[in-house]
Amino acid sequence: KQWYQRRVGVSVTTFTDVIAFFVGSNTLLPGLQSFCVYAAVAIFSIYALQVTHFVAWFSLDQRRQNAGRDGCICCYTHKNFKSFEFSRRSFLNKLFADIGVLLTNRIVQCIVM
């Protein structure tokens, strides 16, 4: 259900941005008019590629992983594959958790302000 809500939010935001840029292209300034048209087309193109191309490649990669095939040499099939401890840890999650703990400190909040 959360994925559906995110998809709807991203779709609505994308389409409102595209509409806003197309409305902005109705100006008398030629530079601003060109920018708005190109921005609207670019935002819509990126959205269309993310919805179609990325999802297709992601599903193919998921099939590859489910079949136990290697990421670089797809012909090679792993038997009893277990990921390394290093690949299960997330450096960014630990980093952001540490930053969050740091930012809740009153002294740091005063310095940031």
MOPE-V864203 format. One line per field, one symbol per residue. psi: psi as a letter, one per 20 degrees, with the letter a starting at -180 (. if undefined). A space follows every 50 residues. Layout:
psi=???
//
This chain:
psi=hhhghggggggggghhgggghhhhikriohghggggghggggghgggghh hfgghghghhhhggghikqqhgnihppqplppqqhhihqoghggghgghg hgiiphghhhgh.
//
